[in-house]
Amino acid sequence: MIDKLIAEKAVRINDIVESYLPPADGFNRTVCEAMAYSVEAGGKRLRPMLMEETYRLFGGKSEVIKPFMAAIEMIHTYSLIHDDLPALDNDDYRRGRKTSHVVFGEAMAILAGDALLNYAYETACKAFGMGEDIHAVASAMCVLAQKPGINGMIGGQVVDVEMTGKELSKEQLEYVYENKTGALIEASMMIGAILAGADEAKVAAVHKIASDVGMAFQIQDDILDVCGDSALLGKPTLSDEENGKVTYVTIHGIDESRRYVTELSERAVRELEEIGGDNEFLKELVIWLINRDK
Amino acid sequence: MIDKLIAEKAVRINDIVESYLPPADGFNRTVCEAMAYSVEAGGKRLRPMLMEETYRLFGGKSEVIKPFMAAIEMIHTYSLIHDDLPALDNDDYRRGRKTSHVVFGEAMAILAGDALLNYAYETACKAFGMGEDIHAVASAMCVLAQKPGINGMIGGQVVDVEMTGKELSKEQLEYVYENKTGALIEASMMIGAILAGADEAKVAAVHKIASDVGMAFQIQDDILDVCGDSALLGKPTLSDEENGKVTYVTIHGIDESRRYVTELSERAVRELEEIGGDNEFLKELVIWLINRDK
């Protein structure tokens, strides 16, 4: 049931995100095509979904959320394009599709990533012209600029890259999870709350919930890599072990990892209930995300 | 005289830009060091200089310009780091200094470029908290997001990369010049005008002036490559010819190029005078930029 609902919402979100992509009809055609190629490659659209559902939780009803939904997905996509580059993970396939540098060449993939990051801000700026509370839009913009950056996603990515093939400490691993995975989930939910006019205390509460969700989401990823069904996952399992990768599971063991995911999950749901508001789907989405089998 | 004044102003601008760089003291230390390495590599600081002087022309007097000055230089620097990468221009040296990927490796150079682009927006967002007119800051943010992007700098860069080794048409060459070089100069001057509270007509006038300045600046670069003094320039001349590069000079000839630079220069200065205001240095800076011998 929840799977079907998530899939339906993802289709609607695809339309929103794609409606903000630039037309590929000028001298810059190739980069626009490369941007669209990667954005349209699919994915769960979790970040814009969490953003929109948090926005609704706080009673948000306007279109102002849409450019931010598109922007967060563009930032997520740029990070995947650059992550897949030969100098980084050197992945030729993602979700069964050739990666950007395989299709467009390395130079264009670098530029397409740059272009998506930049265009995310250009897209979010459209929200300034929508007649909504300009202070809320400005606050949302600040979160959109901060969380993907050096004290957020890029910070986590840097440590991940530097420590490839080395022993990550517990603290470093936590830093990578909090930032590489967690930061964009935090940005998504915080922006939803901010744009709906939530006060500072509520935004802080959402921040904490999102942080738990991000951490649990990533640890569940590690658990699935060990215990998941590769047919359901659509990718091979045991890849972390094969790559000699330090994960939460290799450090803390499978039982402790499961226990911690449950703890984070219960806390996130409890705090979501404490916030109040009316969005049963968001609660179910959070539970699904954390306890998913794919 | 003007040379000395420009050099003095550049020193002050260096301090401003560097004051906005992040501290390199956390797990993300390496990327912060890589960001600083490239920002501190020097350069004329023309973009923040043009921004600040245009801000003064319209009577701007507050600190709000500073985060934007830092941001535009970060964006310029990121574009150089990515431009120098092996997959793009493959340059090991810039201004006599090893480029980012040579010092930090290719993966970190890609991330440092991403980080600078992202941090530019994070830095500019600090202007929202400075108590100035929030509508002006939002407008400035929109220009900062638009001009470096696919319909600006990246667009020009894409065509430049795609056409390497091929015959550029006149229209393509103009597109590259307008965007790869011109767009950030336009952003700089427009943001200065917007933050100082200039009205729409004045911002449009500044846009046009900046477009002329950018075009003349780039054509002068081509002229210097043919006729300049390599000792003054600090780089070898005739590199365009050697690389079989199509430039304004190779298409239109040296006499027409000089004539056009003079036309653009005279028009820019005349329009700057028509705007009024009081900034003799900005006028001299524009003349120097366009007619420079280095």
Interface residues (C-beta under 8 A of the other chain):
Chain A: P22 G26 F27 N28 T30 V31 C32 M35 Y78 H82 L85 A87 L88 G105 E106 A107 M108 I110 L111 G113 D114 A115 L117 N118 Y119 Y121 E122 A124 C125 F128 I134 H135 V137 A138 S139 M141 C142 L144 A145 Q146 P148 G149 I150 N151 I154 G155 Q157 V158 V159 V161 E162 E171 Q172 Y175
Chain B: P22 G26 F27 N28 T30 V31 C32 M35 Y78 H82 L85 A87 L88 G105 E106 A107 M108 I110 L111 G113 D114 A115 L117 N118 Y119 Y121 E122 A124 C125 F128 I134 H135 V137 A138 S139 M141 C142 L144 A145 Q146 P148 G149 I150 N151 I154 G155 Q157 V158 V159 V161 E162 E171 Q172 Y175
